[in-house]
Amino acid sequence: MGEAVVAAHNVFVYGSLLADDVVRVLLNRVPTSSAALLNGLYVSASSIVNSIDLTLLPFLLNFNFNHTLCSHRFSIKGRVYPAILPVRNRHVSGRVLMGITDPELHILDEFEDVEYQRTRVEVSLLESSDKLQAHAYVWSNASDPNLYGDWDFEEWKQVHKESFIKMTMGFMEEQELPESKPRVATYESFYQQDAAEKSPNWSLSFEGLARSPTEETRLPLTISEVGDCNCICNAPPSRLKEVGLP
C-alpha cells in the first residue's frame, strides 16, 4: 500500500504568529515561511451563499463577486493581538507559513477561536512576486467598536511578546485536559491574573526607620496602609513619643 497523502496548507499570518517563538509553542516546529503582502480577501458568490457569517456583506455592496478586497490590520481594545478586516486601498504585510498539515491547521483554528474566521486569501510573495492562495484568520465581527488605529509588531515584541508566549504555553497545556478552556477564556484569565500580580502593593513598612537616633532600643513603629488611612498621622501621641517621633 502507498503512503497516505498529507494535505499541506499555506497560512498567511500577520500578528503574534509572526514570532517564531509563538509558532514553535503551537506547532512544536517552525515551518518554512516567506514574507508576503496580503492582496485581499477572496470573495466569491458561492462563498457568500454558503457562509453562515454575513458580516462581510456591508463591504461587498460596491464590489463584484469573485473579487479580492483590500484589508487593514487594526489594534483591538482589550487585546494585545491584531485583527484584519476589508478596507479599501489598504494592504497588510506578513508572512506565509507553508506546508501546514491538517492537524496543525486544526491547532491554529483552536488558537484563533471564535474571534476569527478562517478565510481564503490571495498573497504576493515579496521575494518573487509570485501569488499564492492561502488561509488567513479574519476578525469575525466586522462592526466591532473595539477596533482602532494600526497594530505594530515591533512594539508588540518589546511590550507583550514574553507574556503572550506564556499565555500560549498555557493554552497548549489546556489542550491536554479532558475539558479544555477555549483560547479566549485562557487569554482572559491569564491577563487578568497577570494584571493582578503587577498591580502596586500599597503596604508600606516603616519598621526600623522611625527611631530616635539616641535610643536604638526603642520598639519600631510598623505602619500598613491598606485602603482606609491607617497611617502614621493616626498613631496616638504616646506611641509617637515611644518611638522617638515628635
ChimeraX attribute file (.defattr): number of C-alpha atoms within 10 A of each C-alpha:
attribute: neighborCount
match mode: 1-to-1
recipient: residues
	/A:1	3
	/A:2	4
	/A:3	5
	/A:4	6
	/A:5	6
	/A:6	11
	/A:7	10
	/A:8	13
	/A:9	18
	/A:10	21
	/A:11	25
	/A:12	30
	/A:13	23
	/A:14	25
	/A:15	20
	/A:16	20
	/A:17	18
	/A:18	19
	/A:19	16
	/A:20	13
	/A:21	17
	/A:22	22
	/A:23	19
	/A:24	14
	/A:25	17
	/A:26	20
	/A:27	17
	/A:28	11
	/A:29	12
	/A:30	16
	/A:31	15
	/A:32	10
	/A:33	16
	/A:34	17
	/A:35	18
	/A:36	26
	/A:37	21
	/A:38	28
	/A:39	20
	/A:40	25
	/A:41	23
	/A:42	18
	/A:43	20
	/A:44	13
	/A:45	11
	/A:46	10
	/A:47	14
	/A:48	15
	/A:49	10
	/A:50	9
	/A:51	10
	/A:52	8
	/A:53	12
	/A:54	13
	/A:55	14
	/A:56	17
	/A:57	11
	/A:58	10
	/A:59	14
	/A:60	15
	/A:61	9
	/A:62	8
	/A:63	11
	/A:64	11
	/A:65	15
	/A:66	12
	/A:67	14
	/A:68	17
	/A:69	23
	/A:70	19
	/A:71	22
	/A:72	22
	/A:73	25
	/A:74	19
	/A:75	19
	/A:76	18
	/A:77	13
	/A:78	10
	/A:79	13
	/A:80	16
	/A:81	19
	/A:82	23
	/A:83	25
	/A:84	25
	/A:85	24
	/A:86	21
	/A:87	14
	/A:88	12
	/A:89	10
	/A:90	14
	/A:91	18
	/A:92	19
	/A:93	19
	/A:94	21
	/A:95	24
	/A:96	27
	/A:97	23
	/A:98	17
	/A:99	16
	/A:100	19
	/A:101	15
	/A:102	13
	/A:103	12
	/A:104	16
	/A:105	17
	/A:106	12
	/A:107	16
	/A:108	19
	/A:109	15
	/A:110	16
	/A:111	18
	/A:112	18
	/A:113	16
	/A:114	15
	/A:115	14
	/A:116	18
	/A:117	17
	/A:118	18
	/A:119	16
	/A:120	20
	/A:121	23
	/A:122	20
	/A:123	28
	/A:124	21
	/A:125	17
	/A:126	15
	/A:127	9
	/A:128	10
	/A:129	11
	/A:130	10
	/A:131	15
	/A:132	17
	/A:133	15
	/A:134	22
	/A:135	22
	/A:136	23
	/A:137	23
	/A:138	23
	/A:139	24
	/A:140	19
	/A:141	19
	/A:142	18
	/A:143	12
	/A:144	11
	/A:145	9
	/A:146	12
	/A:147	21
	/A:148	14
	/A:149	10
	/A:150	13
	/A:151	20
	/A:152	14
	/A:153	19
	/A:154	10
	/A:155	10
	/A:156	17
	/A:157	14
	/A:158	9
	/A:159	12
	/A:160	15
	/A:161	19
	/A:162	13
	/A:163	13
	/A:164	20
	/A:165	19
	/A:166	13
	/A:167	21
	/A:168	21
	/A:169	14
	/A:170	16
	/A:171	24
	/A:172	18
	/A:173	11
	/A:174	16
	/A:175	15
	/A:176	9
	/A:177	9
	/A:178	7
	/A:179	8
	/A:180	14
	/A:181	13
	/A:182	16
	/A:183	22
	/A:184	16
	/A:185	12
	/A:186	17
	/A:187	17
	/A:188	14
	/A:189	13
	/A:190	19
	/A:191	17
	/A:192	11
	/A:193	11
	/A:194	13
	/A:195	11
	/A:196	10
	/A:197	10
	/A:198	9
	/A:199	9
	/A:200	8
	/A:201	9
	/A:202	10
	/A:203	11
	/A:204	12
	/A:205	12
	/A:206	14
	/A:207	12
	/A:208	13
	/A:209	11
	/A:210	16
	/A:211	21
	/A:212	17
	/A:213	8
	/A:214	8
	/A:215	10
	/A:216	12
	/A:217	10
	/A:218	14
	/A:219	16
	/A:220	17
	/A:221	20
	/A:222	14
	/A:223	15
	/A:224	14
	/A:225	14
	/A:226	12
	/A:227	8
	/A:228	6
	/A:229	10
	/A:230	12
	/A:231	13
	/A:232	15
	/A:233	9
	/A:234	9
	/A:235	12
	/A:236	10
	/A:237	11
	/A:238	11
	/A:239	13
	/A:240	17
	/A:241	12
	/A:242	16
	/A:243	20
	/A:244	19
	/A:245	13
	/A:246	9
